């Protein structure tokens, strides 16, 4: 129970501290994005499915593997919405994001060699520089108790002083030894 309270508290804090507005995205057409390869390797930090709500937290990493942010997923099949919140540590600002959540890794847009194509992710936007940003998407129909999902989150970041760079959520590489693009995957856990 403490874990649920902590997760809910972190999510609430990130939303309260948001320096960018919350936005709603259009529902993407089914079947968007396809790829030729798949991979495995769960690296989700924490996930709980409780009372028809999903809570998910995964780290955002730079090319060197340093965690400088977090992506939070919170939603309900009852309300039909899933909120996605990006938050970075002080000293960094988010200037754009690209996000996808699919039933399989192959459904995330990728090149023939398996590298992700963030520009083809269904949820994306440029932002006024901010430490936290939340957007709303439709709750995926396939995301039920014990159902596996794959997600890719790509953020463009600018340090308060310095030049911009990109970070990815998770630690599983799309192409091992390729560019530093990563994803995260897991299956929801049910608690009665």
Buried (B, 14 or more C-beta within 10 A) or exposed (E): EEEBEEBBEBBEEBBEEBEBEEEEBEEBEEEEBEBEBEBEBEBBBBBBBBEEBBBBBBBBBBEEEEBBBBBBBBBBBEEEBBBBBBBBEEEBBBBBBBBBBBBBBBBBBBEEEBBBBBEBBBBBEEBEBBBBBBBBBBBBEEBBEEEBBBBBBBBBBBEEEEEEBBBBBBBBBBBEEEEBBBBBBBBBEEEE
